[in-house]
Structure formats: C-alpha cells, structure tokens
Amino acid sequence: MTIHYRISYYFAVFFISVLSLSLSERISSKTYVKVSGNVACIRRLNGTNQVGCSSEINGNVGVLHYVDNNTALDWLINNGPHKPYVALLTSLNFDRATVQKLRNSKKITGIIVIHTKDSATTPLPDSFSPADKCPGDLYGLYHNSEDYGNCKNVTWNEFGNGLFFEDFEFPISIVTNKNESDYLIKDCYKKFNEPMQGVPREYPLCAVQMKSRMSGAKDSETCMRRTNTPTNLNPDKYCDPLGDKNVIGFVKDVPEKHEPEKKSVIMAVARIDSYSLFENIYPSADNHVSGIVALLAAAEAIGKVKDHFNNNTKDILFTFLNGEAFDYIGSSRLVYDMDSDALPGNLKMDHIDKILEVNQLAYRDQGKIWIHSDPISRREPNISTEIDEMIASILEIGKNMSDLVEAVSQTQPLPPSSTQKFLQKQKVPALVLTDHKGPFTNRYYNSRFDLAKTISAESENRSDGGYDYVTDQARNLTQAATLLARSLYVLATNSTAPPDLKANELSVTHMLYCFLISPNCELFKEVIPPAKEALNSLTSRTSPFLFYVSVYSSGGSNNVTRLIQRLLTHYIGNKVNQTSACTATEKVSTQAYTYLWMAGSLNPDKRTRTKTCVKSRVTQTKAYSPAFEATDYNGWKSFQYSTWTESSWQNSAILMRIFLIPSKGMETSILSVGVVLTLLSMVLIYFLNKKADILFAHPRPRSC
C-alpha cells in the first residue's frame, strides 16, 4: 500500500469521524429534550443506614404518566401495561400515601414532582413536612426517658411524614421551571401517553430518563471507611461529613486575655440550618429564619446599650448553631470544645449561668409566644427556683407588651431544641421561646413550602421588591425581638430594662427580605467585605442563600454563616480606626477580638461606600461532629455524636431528558437490521481488504 494511499485513507477516517461526531450531536439534540430545572433528591447517610434517593448508573427510564388525581393513580397501578413508569405528581398528590402506593406497585422507576413559583401549577398543600414526628429524639435529652422519650408526652411534628428518612431505590426530582412542567404535561403525556377513555395508547410513547447516581451506600461508617482507604484503581470519594461553623459573640468589652468566671454568662441561642427532601431547596422561613432574625434584632438593640454591661453584670453570649437539623452537630460540638478548652477564653459549661433559646416564631399559637422549660432539670430545687424566676421576669416584661407571653405546663418537656444538648452535659436554668404551645404550629416544618409568602413576610407588586415594606410578620418578629432583648438585659444586669430598649422594625424587615427573598440587598452590601468579588457574589444571586449545613470544609464557611457573623459583628461590635488590623477581604483574629472590614453604607455620591473596620468578640467555631475526628471512633450507633454524611456524585450524575420510545417489536426489528448490516459490512470490508492491491492499484511509472 503506497504512502499516498495511506494518507488518503487516514484523512478519510478522520473526516468521517468528525462528521459522525457532528451528526451524532445533531441527532441527540433532535432526539432528546433536556429538562434543566431538575432538582434531585440526593442520598445521605448516618450511623445506622442510608436515606434519600439514587438512580441506576446510567439513569432510570420510564413511560411518563401524569398523576393529578386518584383516578389517574389507580389506572397506573391497576391497568398501566407499559411499565416501568415515571410518575409525574402535583404538589397536592405528592405525599407519603401516594408514594407508598406507587412504590408497592413495582411499576415505577422514578417520580417527578411539579414545584414552580406559579400558584396555579403548584398549589400550597394543607400541610407537608418530610421530617419525622419526633425530630432529633434519638440524640436529644429525652431519648432514654421513660416519661418523655419518643414524644410520649407531645407529638411535636404532627404533620411529619418521614419521607426524608426513607431509602428510595429510584430517583425523585422536582421540576422548577413552569415551561418545562407544561412541556411534560402537554407535549409529552397528553400528546403521546394519555389513555383514551381508559384505553392505553399505542407506541411510540413519551418516556423520561432520570439520572441522579449517588456513590455512597449502606451507612456513614462503611462509606467513610471506603473513602479513607482509596486505591489507585478508584481514588474517588464516596461521601463527605456534614458540617460548617457556629457563630458566637460576646457583648462585653474585656481585656485581651480575659477568662470568664463561673456562672457569668447568659447564653442566647438560635439555630442556623434546616433540611429538605430536595437539594438546594432550603427556605425555612419559620423553622429557623424567624428565630435568627429575632435574635439578631435583639443583638442590635443590646448593642446600643452595651455600655450598661460592666464588671458588675453578666455577659451575654449570642450563639448561632449550625448543623442542628442533623442531630445537633453544632451544639454537640460546642459542648465538646468546651471540654477541650478550644473556645475563646476557655469557655466551659461552668461559666454558663442561664440559657435562653429562641426557636420558631412565625405562627403564634393563640397569638402568643410560649415559654418552655425542662421538667427533668426542675427535679433539682435550686434550678427549679431559678427557672421560675426567669419565667416570672419574662412574663412581667410580656405583660407590658399586651400579654405577649405565656408559659406552658411544667410537666411538658422541651420541644426539639439545641438547649437539650447543653442540658445533657450539665443542668442549668434554661428556657426555650417558641410560637407553639404544644405541637408545632408550622405545617411545613423542614419542607420546600416554608417560604416567605407562607409566613406573610413577602410583599408583592412593589418596585423595590418589598425591601422597605414592613409586613405584619415583621411587626410580630420585632415585638418578639424586643421581648428577647429586654429579657436578656434583665437576666444579665438584674435590673429593669430601659423603656427605649426596642428592636428596630426596619432592621427586622430588611433581614427578612435579605434572608428569604433576595441577598442582593443594601443590608448585606453594607456588611460584606469591600472587595469587588464579594459584591459580585451578591449581585449575581437570583435566589436566597441556602440554609443547609452542607459538607464540611476546614478552609471556610457557607454564605449564611459568614453573613450572620458579619451582621452580629455589625450590631454588637465597635468601629475602630485600626485599619492595620483589618485586611481588604477577610478577618484577622487575636485571642479575644476579631477585626472585620465592612463595605459600609453608601456615601452621598451613591457609588462609593464608607469602608469600616469593626472590632468585636464575634467569631466562628467548628460545627463538625467529633465522630469524624477520632482515629478509631466506635460509637457510630451510640447516638452520642451526629454521624451524618452526604453521598458524593460526579458532575454528570444529575440529568433528566424526554424522548420517544418505540414498541418492543420495533426495537427488536431495528436491532436485527443493525446486526445484519454490521455483518454484511464486515464481510464487504474483508473482501475489499483481500483485493486491495487490485482495486487500489496505481499505474507504474514508465522507465526512460
């Protein structure tokens, strides 16, 4: 074979390859319709099992069937002949009973749930909570209690269906784009699949491929062991521990090497995080944002009178705990660090005089805020007396605020709260303030429906999006924050709170807007670093930051954690001229103090900002389970420390696309023809190669 022939041959092969690749991409785009607004249910693991969803390695494929009523559900289960199916559910049909019926039918290979911003396509259900009915009980104060364990006294989350803790062998996803949900219904289901008077349609049928392949399996112990023993053949991670950072901040200004005295600190607590059945959907308006906003607003009010706090008063420690939704990661780590001398000033439980926690506040039962205490702690007479004094003090403050507060029965246990972890370590007088007297008044606990509009904290049809519009919810939370600020003041100073000690209504309004509606807001712009990158991260956001603890990173913290730290610093810190202690983008810490650069408020030119250096005793601490730091931890099933991990997945693991499928007979015919053509081409190539010298012979040059 001559050199010219070889060059021509290789060029032809290259040209055909490029042409085939181009044609394959064009064919793929005409064959498949990708669904980009696809948000998957992912897999997580703990010390005992795995929960969540995962697909087959190449995805699950099924004929789409729209279940918008019980008739459609019954038809799929009893009559549908084209299994496997992918069930398309509305927000009203997606509940535990429907999912279990579909699962037990053995006919489905995936579930899609419509969840758009359009109220017509996504009506609000009467209730929906994927959490269980007794959140956090296994790791809580009452786990081994015969009187209060397993919610024997109060079923806190009556609307909990436990779907989050189920292990599904098929993918479940939501579709957030209205145009794509309409396409699934009209151009896929109704056009090709909808039964005609109960009679199934003939092929071709419209199918959906759902891919959300998770790597982790079995439980956290197994998954972490596989991750920590990589091989050259497979160096990938299988799962990552959940965790982030807590935010803590003292009010009093103290010497650099100050250490607190015993029973000299009042701890004010709120939790930061939540979970949801679907990735990146963690709104949690009532679940914890209401508590975060109330505690930050109380901190702002206290910050304005911080000169009242001196050597004769107790200090206030504002504490925002992360990972609490996953078996109290943040609070258990804080207690662990107290024992390990790992906190500022070597803070320990002995230094804590009292605890006041604020929890859900948006749905007031009987229009009141309710005070909860621990009946087990009350068995110690001294502590019981101090608890009664705390309650009496708060009731007195509430009496002057239209009888805002009321206490529950002394025999009722604490609701799910971070305070339980501190009381497990050491009994101290502690109270929890909530919007519910008994079971949760929040019908959407830890769900995608716990939204700003659900708690009436959203203003529609305003040019500014409602940033300055004071809603009824903002007024209610301002009232709660004022109660909280005055209560903390009385507990710390043992004196009457000044009448002008009030939370700022506009600050509450701004925080609700920034946390729940848009982080691209003036308040956040004031407290972020002055670097351009920080501003761009806000202006580029089209949705709120996630209230999910996420996987642990030793090098940083998530957006919500950093913003809470900066807001708390802004409210209780001191502006200083020590610009050398601040850097342009991040923080420099000493033993007692942290210095943060903040962009500051807008100057009169409306383009530049004041750029301020703020000194405070606000810092971050680990919210990372000690279970993952111990070399040979053997308490995976002991319920001592949280063991939650998140399964890893590859970049191409999440996919949803729509396409038409022929009948089995047609598929067999196409395959048979393809096999025959392949065999014929092989025979043809064999003979062409055999006779190549004759077929591709070149004339010999004449000799001179």
Solvent accessible surface area in square Angstrom, and as a share of the most:
residue,aa,sasa,rsa
1,M,125,0.56
2,T,64,0.37
3,I,112,0.57
4,H,130,0.58
5,Y,42,0.16
6,R,109,0.40
7,I,108,0.55
8,S,68,0.44
9,Y,114,0.43
10,Y,131,0.50
11,F,133,0.55
12,A,44,0.34
13,V,72,0.41
14,F,134,0.56
15,F,115,0.48
16,I,103,0.52
17,S,61,0.40
18,V,76,0.44
19,L,83,0.41
20,S,58,0.37
21,L,113,0.56
22,S,51,0.33
23,L,73,0.36
24,S,55,0.36
25,E,110,0.49
26,R,139,0.51
27,I,109,0.56
28,S,46,0.30
29,S,82,0.53
30,K,166,0.70
31,T,60,0.35
32,Y,61,0.23
33,V,64,0.37
34,K,137,0.58
35,V,8,0.05
36,S,100,0.65
37,G,14,0.13
38,N,21,0.11
39,V,27,0.16
40,A,4,0.03
41,C,1,0.00
42,I,3,0.02
43,R,26,0.10
44,R,4,0.02
45,L,0,0.00
46,N,23,0.12
47,G,2,0.02
48,T,67,0.39
49,N,68,0.35
50,Q,34,0.15
51,V,3,0.02
52,G,4,0.04
53,C,0,0.00
54,S,6,0.04
55,S,3,0.02
56,E,105,0.47
57,I,116,0.59
58,N,113,0.58
59,G,12,0.11
60,N,11,0.06
61,V,62,0.35
62,G,3,0.03
63,V,8,0.04
64,L,0,0.00
65,H,4,0.02
66,Y,29,0.11
67,V,1,0.00
68,D,66,0.34
69,N,70,0.36
70,N,111,0.57
71,T,104,0.60
72,A,15,0.11
73,L,5,0.03
74,D,69,0.36
75,W,26,0.09
76,L,0,0.00
77,I,42,0.21
78,N,107,0.55
79,N,91,0.47
80,G,4,0.04
81,P,73,0.46
82,H,35,0.15
83,K,125,0.53
84,P,68,0.43
85,Y,5,0.02
86,V,0,0.00
87,A,0,0.00
88,L,0,0.00
89,L,0,0.00
90,T,19,0.11
91,S,2,0.02
92,L,99,0.49
93,N,25,0.13
94,F,3,0.01
95,D,54,0.28
96,R,82,0.30
97,A,65,0.50
98,T,14,0.08
99,V,0,0.00
100,Q,52,0.23
101,K,107,0.45
102,L,0,0.00
103,R,48,0.17
104,N,102,0.52
105,S,27,0.17
106,K,165,0.70
107,K,32,0.14
108,I,20,0.10
109,T,18,0.10
110,G,0,0.00
111,I,0,0.00
112,I,0,0.00
113,V,0,0.00
114,I,3,0.02
115,H,24,0.11
116,T,12,0.07
117,K,189,0.80
118,D,44,0.23
119,S,80,0.52
120,A,86,0.67
121,T,32,0.18
122,T,13,0.07
123,P,42,0.27
124,L,88,0.44
125,P,12,0.07
126,D,107,0.55
127,S,36,0.23
128,F,10,0.04
129,S,0,0.00
130,P,1,0.00
131,A,0,0.00
132,D,51,0.27
133,K,100,0.43
134,C,19,0.12
135,P,15,0.09
136,G,24,0.23
137,D,25,0.13
138,L,88,0.44
139,Y,13,0.05
140,G,2,0.02
141,L,25,0.12
142,Y,12,0.05
143,H,57,0.25
144,N,137,0.70
145,S,24,0.16
146,E,150,0.67
147,D,84,0.43
148,Y,27,0.10
149,G,4,0.03
150,N,108,0.56
151,C,17,0.10
152,K,133,0.56
153,N,74,0.38
154,V,17,0.10
155,T,52,0.30
156,W,11,0.04
157,N,0,0.00
158,E,89,0.40
159,F,55,0.23
160,G,5,0.05
161,N,29,0.15
162,G,13,0.13
163,L,1,0.00
164,F,5,0.02
165,F,68,0.28
166,E,38,0.17
167,D,53,0.27
168,F,1,0.00
169,E,106,0.48
170,F,8,0.03
171,P,1,0.01
172,I,1,0.00
173,S,3,0.02
174,I,0,0.00
175,V,0,0.00
176,T,50,0.29
177,N,60,0.31
178,K,83,0.35
179,N,117,0.60
180,E,28,0.13
181,S,0,0.00
182,D,29,0.15
183,Y,78,0.29
184,L,0,0.00
185,I,23,0.12
186,K,124,0.53
187,D,64,0.33
188,C,0,0.00
189,Y,12,0.05
190,K,91,0.38
191,K,123,0.52
192,F,46,0.19
193,N,10,0.05
194,E,54,0.24
195,P,24,0.15
196,M,114,0.51
197,Q,187,0.83
198,G,46,0.44
199,V,96,0.55
200,P,46,0.29
201,R,57,0.21
202,E,143,0.64
203,Y,68,0.26
204,P,70,0.44
205,L,2,0.01
206,C,4,0.02
207,A,0,0.00
208,V,0,0.00
209,Q,20,0.09
210,M,2,0.01
211,K,41,0.17
212,S,3,0.02
213,R,99,0.36
214,M,4,0.02
215,S,44,0.28
216,G,0,0.00
217,A,38,0.29
218,K,131,0.56
219,D,9,0.05
220,S,0,0.00
221,E,58,0.26
222,T,22,0.13
223,C,0,0.00
224,M,23,0.10
225,R,132,0.48
226,R,94,0.34
227,T,17,0.10
228,N,102,0.52
229,T,86,0.50
230,P,84,0.53
231,T,80,0.46
232,N,157,0.81
233,L,176,0.88
234,N,64,0.33
235,P,93,0.59
236,D,75,0.39
237,K,119,0.50
238,Y,30,0.11
239,C,1,0.00
240,D,30,0.15
241,P,18,0.11
242,L,0,0.00
243,G,0,0.00
244,D,8,0.04
245,K,26,0.11
246,N,0,0.00
247,V,0,0.00
248,I,1,0.01
249,G,0,0.00
250,F,10,0.04
251,V,1,0.01
252,K,24,0.10
253,D,84,0.44
254,V,19,0.11
255,P,99,0.62
256,E,80,0.36
257,K,160,0.68
258,H,63,0.28
259,E,97,0.43
260,P,16,0.10
261,E,131,0.59
262,K,150,0.63
263,K,92,0.39
264,S,24,0.16
265,V,1,0.01
266,I,0,0.00
267,M,0,0.00
268,A,0,0.00
269,V,0,0.00
270,A,1,0.01
271,R,22,0.08
272,I,3,0.01
273,D,1,0.00
274,S,0,0.00
275,Y,8,0.03
276,S,2,0.01
277,L,7,0.03
278,F,1,0.00
279,E,27,0.12
280,N,78,0.40
281,I,35,0.18
282,Y,8,0.03
283,P,24,0.15
284,S,2,0.01
285,A,0,0.00
286,D,0,0.00
287,N,0,0.00
288,H,3,0.01
289,V,0,0.00
290,S,0,0.00
291,G,2,0.02
292,I,0,0.00
293,V,0,0.00
294,A,0,0.00
295,L,0,0.00
296,L,0,0.00
297,A,0,0.00
298,A,0,0.00
299,A,0,0.00
300,E,24,0.11
301,A,3,0.02
302,I,0,0.00
303,G,13,0.12
304,K,132,0.56
305,V,20,0.11
306,K,32,0.14
307,D,117,0.61
308,H,73,0.33
309,F,14,0.06
310,N,72,0.37
311,N,149,0.77
312,N,142,0.73
313,T,22,0.13
314,K,63,0.27
315,D,10,0.05
316,I,0,0.00
317,L,0,0.00
318,F,0,0.00
319,T,0,0.00
320,F,0,0.00
321,L,0,0.00
322,N,1,0.00
323,G,0,0.00
324,E,9,0.04
325,A,18,0.14
326,F,1,0.01
327,D,24,0.12
328,Y,10,0.04
329,I,1,0.01
330,G,0,0.00
331,S,0,0.00
332,S,7,0.05
333,R,13,0.05
334,L,1,0.00
335,V,17,0.09
336,Y,75,0.29
337,D,7,0.04
338,M,1,0.00
339,D,85,0.44
340,S,57,0.37
341,D,78,0.40
342,A,62,0.48
343,L,9,0.05
344,P,42,0.27
345,G,15,0.15
346,N,54,0.28
347,L,1,0.00
348,K,69,0.29
349,M,7,0.03
350,D,60,0.31
351,H,22,0.10
352,I,2,0.01
353,D,5,0.02
354,K,27,0.11
355,I,0,0.00
356,L,1,0.00
357,E,1,0.00
358,V,5,0.03
359,N,8,0.04
360,Q,3,0.01
361,L,3,0.02
362,A,10,0.08
363,Y,53,0.20
364,R,45,0.16
365,D,38,0.19
366,Q,125,0.56
367,G,48,0.46
368,K,46,0.19
369,I,2,0.01
370,W,1,0.00
371,I,1,0.01
372,H,0,0.00
373,S,6,0.04
374,D,1,0.01
375,P,12,0.08
376,I,37,0.19
377,S,1,0.00
378,R,27,0.10
379,R,155,0.56
380,E,81,0.36
381,P,106,0.67
382,N,119,0.61
383,I,17,0.09
384,S,21,0.13
385,T,72,0.42
386,E,43,0.19
387,I,1,0.00
388,D,60,0.31
389,E,104,0.47
390,M,2,0.01
391,I,20,0.10
392,A,59,0.46
393,S,28,0.18
394,I,0,0.00
395,L,62,0.31
396,E,94,0.42
397,I,21,0.11
398,G,1,0.01
399,K,124,0.53
400,N,116,0.60
401,M,22,0.10
402,S,103,0.67
403,D,78,0.40
404,L,6,0.03
405,V,11,0.07
406,E,68,0.30
407,A,32,0.25
408,V,16,0.09
409,S,64,0.41
410,Q,101,0.45
411,T,91,0.53
412,Q,24,0.11
413,P,4,0.03
414,L,1,0.01
415,P,1,0.01
416,P,15,0.09
417,S,3,0.02
418,S,2,0.01
419,T,0,0.00
420,Q,11,0.05
421,K,15,0.06
422,F,0,0.00
423,L,1,0.00
424,Q,84,0.37
425,K,98,0.41
426,Q,63,0.28
427,K,57,0.24
428,V,4,0.02
429,P,3,0.02
430,A,2,0.02
431,L,0,0.00
432,V,0,0.00
433,L,4,0.02
434,T,0,0.00
435,D,0,0.00
436,H,1,0.00
437,K,81,0.34
438,G,12,0.12
439,P,49,0.31
440,F,11,0.04
441,T,39,0.23
442,N,0,0.00
443,R,89,0.33
444,Y,14,0.05
445,Y,8,0.03
446,N,3,0.01
447,S,2,0.01
448,R,3,0.01
449,F,5,0.02
450,D,0,0.00
451,L,48,0.24
452,A,6,0.05
453,K,99,0.42
454,T,24,0.14
455,I,3,0.02
456,S,71,0.46
457,A,7,0.06
458,E,66,0.30
459,S,19,0.12
460,E,119,0.53
461,N,157,0.80
462,R,103,0.38
463,S,131,0.85
464,D,58,0.30
465,G,29,0.27
466,G,7,0.07
467,Y,31,0.12
468,D,71,0.37
469,Y,97,0.37
470,V,29,0.16
471,T,14,0.08
472,D,96,0.50
473,Q,11,0.05
474,A,1,0.00
475,R,115,0.42
476,N,56,0.29
477,L,1,0.00
478,T,15,0.08
479,Q,56,0.25
480,A,5,0.04
481,A,0,0.00
482,T,9,0.05
483,L,0,0.00
484,L,2,0.01
485,A,0,0.00
486,R,34,0.13
487,S,0,0.00
488,L,0,0.00
489,Y,13,0.05
490,V,31,0.18
491,L,20,0.10
492,A,4,0.03
493,T,22,0.13
494,N,139,0.71
495,S,52,0.34
496,T,123,0.72
497,A,14,0.11
498,P,28,0.17
499,P,113,0.71
500,D,111,0.57
501,L,4,0.02
502,K,120,0.51
503,A,11,0.08
504,N,58,0.30
505,E,71,0.32
506,L,79,0.39
507,S,16,0.10
508,V,0,0.00
509,T,6,0.04
510,H,29,0.13
511,M,0,0.00
512,L,4,0.02
513,Y,25,0.09
514,C,1,0.00
515,F,5,0.02
516,L,17,0.09
517,I,44,0.22
518,S,25,0.16
519,P,0,0.00
520,N,56,0.29
521,C,6,0.04
522,E,51,0.23
523,L,16,0.08
524,F,1,0.00
525,K,41,0.17
526,E,37,0.17
527,V,0,0.00
528,I,11,0.06
529,P,19,0.12
530,P,46,0.29
531,A,19,0.15
532,K,151,0.64
533,E,126,0.56
534,A,20,0.16
535,L,69,0.34
536,N,69,0.35
537,S,56,0.36
538,L,3,0.02
539,T,66,0.39
540,S,82,0.53
541,R,72,0.26
542,T,132,0.77
543,S,51,0.33
544,P,40,0.25
545,F,17,0.07
546,L,63,0.31
547,F,4,0.02
548,Y,13,0.05
549,V,0,0.00
550,S,40,0.26
551,V,55,0.31
552,Y,41,0.16
553,S,64,0.42
554,S,96,0.62
555,G,80,0.77
556,G,33,0.32
557,S,15,0.10
558,N,32,0.16
559,N,56,0.29
560,V,2,0.01
561,T,0,0.00
562,R,89,0.33
563,L,10,0.05
564,I,0,0.00
565,Q,6,0.03
566,R,13,0.05
567,L,0,0.00
568,L,0,0.00
569,T,0,0.00
570,H,65,0.29
571,Y,20,0.08
572,I,3,0.01
573,G,18,0.17
574,N,51,0.26
575,K,151,0.64
576,V,34,0.20
577,N,148,0.76
578,Q,91,0.40
579,T,73,0.43
580,S,113,0.73
581,A,22,0.17
582,C,10,0.06
583,T,58,0.34
584,A,62,0.48
585,T,68,0.40
586,E,83,0.37
587,K,71,0.30
588,V,65,0.37
589,S,64,0.41
590,T,68,0.39
591,Q,104,0.46
592,A,21,0.16
593,Y,13,0.05
594,T,4,0.02
595,Y,18,0.07
596,L,3,0.02
597,W,24,0.08
598,M,4,0.02
599,A,8,0.06
600,G,9,0.08
601,S,55,0.35
602,L,65,0.32
603,N,41,0.21
604,P,131,0.83
605,D,63,0.33
606,K,147,0.62
607,R,192,0.70
608,T,64,0.37
609,R,55,0.20
610,T,71,0.41
611,K,100,0.42
612,T,23,0.14
613,C,2,0.01
614,V,6,0.04
615,K,48,0.20
616,S,5,0.03
617,R,26,0.10
618,V,0,0.00
619,T,26,0.15
620,Q,35,0.16
621,T,13,0.07
622,K,74,0.31
623,A,0,0.00
624,Y,26,0.10
625,S,1,0.01
626,P,6,0.04
627,A,2,0.02
628,F,32,0.13
629,E,71,0.32
630,A,50,0.39
631,T,132,0.76
632,D,127,0.66
633,Y,38,0.15
634,N,144,0.74
635,G,11,0.11
636,W,29,0.10
637,K,115,0.49
638,S,62,0.40
639,F,61,0.26
640,Q,98,0.44
641,Y,38,0.15
642,S,1,0.01
643,T,1,0.00
644,W,7,0.02
645,T,0,0.00
646,E,17,0.08
647,S,1,0.00
648,S,23,0.15
649,W,80,0.28
650,Q,120,0.53
651,N,165,0.84
652,S,73,0.47
653,A,5,0.04
654,I,57,0.29
655,L,45,0.22
656,M,2,0.01
657,R,51,0.19
658,I,7,0.03
659,F,31,0.13
660,L,81,0.40
661,I,34,0.17
662,P,45,0.28
663,S,32,0.21
664,K,149,0.63
665,G,48,0.46
666,M,104,0.47
667,E,71,0.32
668,T,83,0.48
669,S,58,0.38
670,I,105,0.53
671,L,124,0.62
672,S,54,0.35
673,V,88,0.50
674,G,33,0.32
675,V,74,0.43
676,V,81,0.47
677,L,107,0.53
678,T,74,0.43
679,L,102,0.51
680,L,108,0.54
681,S,47,0.30
682,M,116,0.52
683,V,81,0.47
684,L,107,0.53
685,I,109,0.56
686,Y,126,0.48
687,F,112,0.47
688,L,73,0.36
689,N,109,0.56
690,K,135,0.57
691,K,101,0.43
692,A,12,0.10
693,D,116,0.60
694,I,130,0.66
695,L,102,0.51
696,F,97,0.41
697,A,71,0.55
698,H,108,0.48
699,P,124,0.78
700,R,220,0.80
701,P,128,0.80
702,R,232,0.85
703,S,111,0.71
704,C,183,1.10
